[in-house]
């Protein structure tokens, strides 16, 4: 029996997988990093200019909100399906489907001439957006449990860096036409699709049983009941949802607070958000892997949510720009610790046959958070003032911390707790 066959079990492994995992080839690791980076680079290139592009097509503010929400809503519904599909037919085909969907979605966006066309382009892109959770599952398939947090951090770093550089590239390209950034993003996705086709091997090398199941439509449907009744998974999903919701709330209201309270101009707001993205990327791509060698991932989750709460709570209460950057850095650092640590724990609380589905559910939780976060933040900001979204965010992080203390660390291969 091969190493990967020995992983496969009919139910989640709550005590960890006790076999060694073949190392991930450097070229495959580069492809995964590039896949997530380019996908989020394209996202960051296009999204900041969507309101301007929509306005030129006569789309009002409500329509812009619907277009922005369509991506997350489609991802919310489809991520578990694509995750389960990756468990059944392999990670590589689903990653390539995600890249192809990104290319088509951006091309449709660039050629749109109406509200309906813009909305459809975001639905297509969101429905096929399986790159992050499937890349996480691929990393987990090919990384020993002791290095899992570092691997999840690498994917998170690619995610963060894509957001950092996307608006910069989009700003340069958008000077000629607001359609140009979208066409460029589509071309990037196609180039990455070709790169993955030639350089990315399949991580699930023993798939005879699961491939046979893939012919049945019911086998591709997510097992909602089985997944959501697992307490440890639900606790981790809740932490991921709450932390992402408050971070989305920060992104929604930050420009308003930074301008009204701290007097920052648009360039300063952009620089502050870019700095936050860089801090988050460093925390995910470097610090998580280093820290996970000495402390458990459950501790990293708790430290992360505490840092987010401390950073967000007083963010709109000071007038010092130095204080603003320190608090913003603390919040970004906390999210950078928490997010990959949760993903790593999820892979240890699931078997190889359910890993993609579980991570797909987590992606759905994050998508729902990105829908709810801006709505709650905007309503609070308008009705209760500048400080309200941040005080409430800190309170939600306290709830996340309580949940974090109830997460039981899984036992990994060497008998230690993660």
C-alpha positions as CSV (number, residue, x, y, z in Angstrom):
1,X,0.0,0.0,0.0
2,X,1.3,3.4,-0.9
3,X,1.8,6.2,1.6
4,X,-1.2,8.1,0.4
5,X,-3.4,5.0,0.3
6,X,-2.6,4.5,3.9
7,X,-4.0,7.9,4.6
8,X,-7.4,7.2,3.2
9,X,-10.1,6.4,5.8
10,X,-13.9,6.5,5.6
11,X,-14.2,8.9,8.5
12,X,-12.2,11.9,9.8
13,X,-9.1,11.0,11.8
14,X,-9.4,12.8,15.1
15,X,-6.0,11.5,16.3
16,X,-3.9,12.4,13.3
17,X,-2.5,10.5,10.4
18,X,0.4,8.3,11.5
19,X,2.3,7.8,8.3
20,X,5.0,9.9,6.7
21,X,4.0,12.2,3.8
22,X,6.0,12.5,0.6
23,X,7.7,15.9,0.4
24,X,6.3,18.5,-2.0
25,X,8.6,19.1,-5.0
26,X,9.9,22.7,-5.1
27,X,8.4,23.3,-8.6
28,X,5.0,22.2,-7.4
29,X,5.3,24.5,-4.3
30,X,6.2,27.4,-6.7
31,X,3.2,26.6,-8.9
32,X,0.9,26.6,-5.8
33,X,2.3,29.9,-4.5
34,X,2.1,31.5,-8.0
35,X,-1.4,30.1,-8.5
36,X,-2.8,31.7,-5.4
37,X,-0.7,34.9,-5.8
38,X,-1.7,35.5,-9.4
39,X,-5.4,34.7,-8.7
40,X,-5.5,37.2,-5.8
41,X,-3.3,39.7,-7.8
42,X,-6.0,39.7,-10.5
43,X,-8.6,40.1,-7.8
44,X,-6.8,43.1,-6.4
45,X,-6.2,44.5,-9.8
46,X,-9.9,44.5,-10.7
47,X,-11.9,45.0,-7.6
48,X,-10.7,48.6,-6.6
49,X,-11.9,49.9,-10.0
50,X,-15.1,48.0,-10.2
51,X,-17.2,50.9,-8.7
52,X,-15.8,53.3,-11.3
53,X,-16.3,50.8,-14.1
54,X,-19.8,50.1,-13.1
55,X,-20.6,53.8,-12.8
56,X,-19.6,54.3,-16.4
57,X,-22.2,51.6,-17.3
58,X,-24.9,53.5,-15.4
59,X,-24.9,51.1,-12.4
60,X,-25.9,52.7,-9.1
61,X,-24.5,52.1,-5.6
62,X,-27.0,49.3,-4.9
63,X,-26.0,47.6,-8.1
64,X,-22.3,47.9,-7.2
65,X,-23.0,46.3,-3.9
66,X,-24.8,43.4,-5.6
67,X,-21.9,42.9,-8.0
68,X,-19.3,42.9,-5.2
69,X,-21.4,40.4,-3.1
70,X,-22.1,38.1,-6.1
71,X,-18.5,36.7,-6.0
72,X,-18.6,35.8,-2.3
73,X,-22.1,34.5,-2.6
74,X,-21.2,32.1,-5.5
75,X,-18.1,31.0,-3.6
76,X,-20.1,30.4,-0.4
77,X,-22.4,28.0,-2.3
78,X,-19.8,26.3,-4.5
79,X,-16.6,26.0,-2.4
80,X,-17.7,22.9,-0.5
81,X,-18.8,21.2,-3.8
82,X,-15.4,22.0,-5.4
83,X,-13.6,20.8,-2.3
84,X,-15.4,17.5,-2.3
85,X,-14.8,17.2,-6.1
86,X,-11.0,17.7,-5.4
87,X,-11.3,14.8,-2.8
88,X,-12.9,12.6,-5.5
89,X,-11.1,13.4,-8.8
90,X,-7.9,15.1,-7.5
91,X,-6.6,18.5,-6.6
92,X,-4.9,19.3,-9.9
93,X,-8.1,19.3,-12.1
94,X,-10.0,21.5,-9.6
95,X,-7.1,24.0,-9.4
96,X,-7.0,24.2,-13.2
97,X,-10.8,24.6,-13.2
98,X,-10.4,27.5,-10.8
99,X,-7.7,29.2,-13.0
100,X,-9.9,28.7,-16.1
101,X,-12.9,30.1,-14.3
102,X,-10.8,33.1,-13.2
103,X,-9.7,33.7,-16.8
104,X,-13.2,33.5,-18.2
105,X,-14.6,35.6,-15.3
106,X,-12.1,38.4,-15.9
107,X,-12.6,38.3,-19.7
108,X,-16.4,38.6,-19.2
109,X,-15.9,41.5,-16.8
110,X,-13.7,43.3,-19.3
111,X,-16.2,42.9,-22.1
112,X,-19.3,43.8,-20.0
113,X,-21.7,46.4,-21.3
114,X,-24.5,46.1,-18.8
115,X,-25.2,45.4,-15.1
116,X,-26.4,41.9,-15.9
117,X,-23.1,41.1,-17.7
118,X,-21.0,42.4,-14.8
119,X,-23.0,40.5,-12.3
120,X,-22.7,37.3,-14.4
121,X,-18.9,37.7,-14.6
122,X,-18.6,37.9,-10.9
123,X,-20.8,34.8,-10.4
124,X,-18.8,32.8,-12.8
125,X,-15.5,33.8,-11.1
126,X,-16.9,33.1,-7.7
127,X,-18.3,29.7,-8.6
128,X,-15.0,28.6,-9.9
129,X,-12.8,30.2,-7.2
130,X,-11.4,27.1,-5.7
131,X,-7.7,28.0,-5.9
132,X,-7.1,28.9,-2.2
133,X,-8.8,26.0,-0.4
134,X,-7.7,23.5,-3.0
135,X,-4.1,24.8,-2.8
136,X,-4.3,24.4,1.0
137,X,-5.5,20.8,0.6
138,X,-2.7,20.1,-1.9
139,X,-0.2,21.4,0.6
140,X,-1.7,19.3,3.3
141,X,-1.6,16.2,1.1
142,X,2.2,16.6,0.6
143,X,3.4,18.1,3.8
144,X,4.1,16.4,7.1
145,X,1.9,17.4,10.0
146,X,4.8,19.0,11.8
147,X,5.2,21.4,8.9
148,X,1.5,21.9,8.1
149,X,1.2,25.4,9.7
150,X,4.2,26.7,7.7
151,X,2.7,25.3,4.5
152,X,-0.7,27.0,5.2
153,X,1.2,30.2,6.0
154,X,2.9,30.1,2.6
155,X,-0.5,30.0,0.9
156,X,-1.7,32.8,3.1
157,X,1.3,34.9,2.2
158,X,0.6,34.4,-1.5
159,X,-3.0,35.5,-0.8
160,X,-1.9,38.6,1.1
161,X,0.8,39.7,-1.4
162,X,-1.7,39.4,-4.2
163,X,-3.9,41.9,-2.4
164,X,-0.9,44.2,-1.7
165,X,0.4,44.4,-5.3
166,X,-2.9,44.0,-7.1
167,X,-4.2,47.6,-6.6
168,X,-0.7,49.0,-7.5
169,X,-0.7,47.1,-10.8
170,X,-4.3,48.0,-11.5
171,X,-3.7,51.6,-10.9
172,X,-0.9,51.7,-13.5
173,X,-2.9,49.8,-16.1
174,X,-6.2,51.6,-15.4
175,X,-4.7,54.9,-16.6
176,X,-5.4,54.0,-20.2
177,X,-8.7,52.1,-19.8
178,X,-10.7,50.6,-16.9
179,X,-11.1,47.5,-19.1
180,X,-7.3,47.0,-19.4
181,X,-6.7,45.7,-15.9
182,X,-9.4,43.0,-16.3
183,X,-7.9,41.8,-19.6
184,X,-4.5,41.7,-18.0
185,X,-5.9,39.7,-15.1
186,X,-7.4,37.2,-17.5
187,X,-4.1,36.8,-19.4
188,X,-2.3,36.2,-16.1
189,X,-4.8,33.5,-15.1
190,X,-4.4,31.8,-18.6
191,X,-0.6,32.0,-18.2
192,X,-0.8,30.4,-14.8
193,X,-3.2,27.7,-16.1
194,X,-0.5,26.8,-18.7
195,X,2.2,26.8,-16.0
196,X,0.1,24.5,-13.8
197,X,-0.7,22.2,-16.7
198,X,3.0,21.5,-17.3
199,X,4.5,21.8,-13.8
200,X,1.9,20.7,-11.3
201,X,1.6,16.9,-10.6
202,X,-1.4,15.4,-8.8
203,X,-1.1,15.1,-5.0
204,X,-3.6,12.3,-4.7
205,X,-1.6,9.6,-6.4
206,X,-3.9,6.7,-5.4
207,X,-7.4,7.6,-6.6
208,X,-8.9,4.4,-8.0
209,X,-11.6,4.1,-5.4
210,X,-12.5,7.8,-5.2
211,X,-12.4,8.2,-9.0
212,X,-14.9,5.4,-9.4
213,X,-17.2,7.2,-6.9
214,X,-16.9,10.5,-8.9
215,X,-19.2,9.1,-11.6
216,X,-22.1,9.4,-9.2
217,X,-23.5,12.9,-8.8
218,X,-24.5,12.3,-5.2
219,X,-20.8,11.4,-4.4
220,X,-19.9,15.0,-5.4
221,X,-22.4,16.7,-3.1
222,X,-21.0,18.0,0.2
223,X,-21.9,16.1,3.3
224,X,-23.2,19.0,5.3
225,X,-24.6,17.0,8.2
226,X,-21.5,14.9,8.7
227,X,-19.2,17.9,8.6
228,X,-21.2,20.4,10.6
229,X,-21.9,18.0,13.4
230,X,-18.2,17.7,14.3
231,X,-17.6,20.1,17.2
232,X,-14.0,20.8,16.6
233,X,-14.6,21.7,13.0
234,X,-17.5,23.9,13.9
235,X,-15.4,25.7,16.5
236,X,-12.6,26.4,14.0
237,X,-15.2,27.5,11.3
238,X,-16.6,29.9,13.9
239,X,-13.2,31.4,14.7
240,X,-12.4,31.8,11.0
241,X,-15.8,33.4,10.4
242,X,-15.5,35.9,13.2
243,X,-11.9,36.9,12.5
244,X,-12.5,37.4,8.8
245,X,-15.8,39.3,9.4
246,X,-14.0,41.8,11.6
247,X,-11.1,42.1,9.2
248,X,-13.6,42.7,6.4
249,X,-15.3,45.3,8.6
250,X,-11.9,47.0,9.0
251,X,-11.3,47.1,5.3
252,X,-14.8,48.6,4.8
253,X,-14.5,51.4,7.2
254,X,-10.8,52.1,7.3
255,X,-10.7,54.7,4.5
256,X,-13.5,56.6,6.2
257,X,-11.8,56.6,9.7
258,X,-8.4,57.3,8.3
259,X,-9.7,60.3,6.4
260,X,-12.0,61.8,9.1
261,X,-10.0,61.0,12.2
262,X,-6.4,61.0,11.1
263,X,-6.6,63.3,8.0
264,X,-5.0,60.8,5.6
265,X,-5.4,61.5,1.9
266,X,-6.1,58.6,-0.6
267,X,-2.4,57.9,-1.1
268,X,-1.9,57.6,2.7
269,X,-4.9,55.3,3.0
270,X,-3.5,53.1,0.3
271,X,-0.1,53.1,1.9
272,X,-1.6,52.1,5.3
273,X,-3.6,49.2,3.8
274,X,-0.6,48.1,1.8
275,X,1.5,48.1,5.0
276,X,-1.2,46.0,6.7
277,X,-1.1,43.5,3.9
278,X,2.7,43.3,4.1
279,X,2.6,42.7,7.8
280,X,0.0,40.0,7.3
281,X,2.0,38.3,4.6
282,X,5.2,38.3,6.7
283,X,3.3,36.9,9.7
284,X,1.7,34.1,7.5
285,X,4.7,33.3,5.3
286,X,7.5,33.5,7.8
287,X,6.5,33.9,11.5
288,X,3.8,31.1,11.6
289,X,6.2,28.5,10.4
290,X,8.9,29.6,12.9
291,X,6.6,29.9,15.8
292,X,4.8,26.6,15.1
293,X,8.1,24.7,15.8
294,X,7.9,25.8,19.5
295,X,4.3,26.5,20.3
296,X,1.1,24.7,19.3
297,X,-1.3,25.9,16.6
298,X,-4.1,26.3,19.1
299,X,-1.9,28.8,21.0
300,X,-1.2,30.6,17.7
301,X,-4.9,30.9,17.1
302,X,-5.6,32.3,20.6
303,X,-2.7,34.8,20.3
304,X,-3.9,35.8,16.9
305,X,-7.4,36.7,18.0
306,X,-6.1,38.5,21.1
307,X,-3.8,40.6,18.9
308,X,-6.7,41.4,16.5
309,X,-9.0,42.4,19.4
310,X,-6.3,44.7,21.0
311,X,-5.5,46.2,17.6
312,X,-9.0,46.8,16.5
313,X,-10.8,48.0,19.7
314,X,-9.2,51.4,20.1
315,X,-8.3,52.0,16.4
316,X,-10.7,54.9,16.0
317,X,-10.1,56.4,19.5
318,X,-6.7,58.1,19.0
319,X,-5.6,61.0,16.8
320,X,-2.0,59.9,16.4
321,X,-1.0,58.5,13.0
322,X,1.7,56.5,14.8
323,X,-0.9,54.9,17.0
324,X,-3.0,54.2,13.9
325,X,-0.2,52.3,12.2
326,X,0.7,50.4,15.4
327,X,-2.8,49.3,16.0
328,X,-3.3,48.4,12.3
329,X,-0.1,46.4,12.3
330,X,-1.2,44.5,15.4
331,X,-4.6,43.6,13.9
332,X,-2.9,42.5,10.6
333,X,-0.3,40.5,12.6
334,X,-3.0,38.7,14.6
335,X,-5.0,37.8,11.4
336,X,-1.7,36.6,9.9
337,X,-1.2,34.2,12.8
338,X,-4.8,33.0,13.2
339,X,-5.8,32.3,9.6
340,X,-3.2,29.7,8.6
341,X,-3.2,28.1,12.0
342,X,-6.9,27.5,11.7
343,X,-6.4,26.0,8.2
344,X,-3.6,23.8,9.5
345,X,-5.8,22.5,12.4
346,X,-8.6,21.8,10.0
347,X,-6.4,19.5,7.9
348,X,-5.5,17.6,11.0
349,X,-9.1,17.2,12.0
350,X,-10.0,15.6,8.7
351,X,-8.9,12.6,6.6
352,X,-7.4,12.7,3.2
353,X,-10.8,11.8,1.7
354,X,-12.6,14.7,3.3
355,X,-9.8,17.3,3.5
356,X,-10.8,19.3,0.4
357,X,-14.4,19.3,1.4
358,X,-13.6,20.6,5.0
359,X,-11.4,23.3,3.6
360,X,-14.1,24.2,1.1
361,X,-16.5,24.6,4.0
362,X,-14.0,26.9,5.7
363,X,-13.8,28.9,2.4
364,X,-17.6,29.2,2.5
365,X,-17.3,30.5,6.1
366,X,-14.8,33.1,5.0
367,X,-17.0,34.1,2.0
368,X,-20.0,34.5,4.3
369,X,-17.9,36.6,6.6
370,X,-16.9,38.9,3.7
371,X,-20.6,39.4,3.0
372,X,-21.7,40.1,6.6
373,X,-18.6,42.1,7.7
374,X,-19.1,45.1,5.4
375,X,-22.8,45.2,6.1
376,X,-22.5,45.2,9.8
377,X,-19.6,47.6,9.8
378,X,-21.3,50.1,7.5
379,X,-24.5,50.0,9.5
380,X,-22.7,50.5,12.8
381,X,-20.5,53.3,11.4
382,X,-23.5,55.2,10.1
383,X,-25.8,54.6,13.2
384,X,-23.4,54.6,16.1
385,X,-20.3,56.5,15.0
386,X,-16.7,55.9,14.1
387,X,-15.7,53.9,17.1
388,X,-18.6,51.5,17.2
389,X,-17.5,49.0,14.5
390,X,-14.1,48.6,16.2
391,X,-15.5,48.2,19.8
392,X,-17.9,45.5,18.5
393,X,-15.0,43.9,16.5
394,X,-13.0,43.6,19.8
395,X,-16.0,42.1,21.5
396,X,-16.3,39.5,18.7
397,X,-12.7,38.6,19.1
398,X,-13.3,38.0,22.8
399,X,-16.0,35.5,21.8
400,X,-13.5,33.9,19.3
401,X,-10.9,33.6,22.1
402,X,-13.5,31.8,24.3
403,X,-14.2,29.4,21.4
404,X,-10.4,29.0,20.9
405,X,-9.9,27.8,24.4
406,X,-12.5,25.0,23.7
407,X,-10.6,23.7,20.7
408,X,-8.8,20.5,21.6
409,X,-5.4,20.1,20.0
410,X,-5.2,17.0,17.8
411,X,-2.4,14.5,18.4
412,X,0.0,14.4,15.5
413,X,2.4,11.8,14.2
414,X,5.0,12.0,16.8
415,X,2.5,11.9,19.7
416,X,2.7,15.7,20.4
417,X,-0.3,17.9,20.3
418,X,-0.6,20.5,17.5
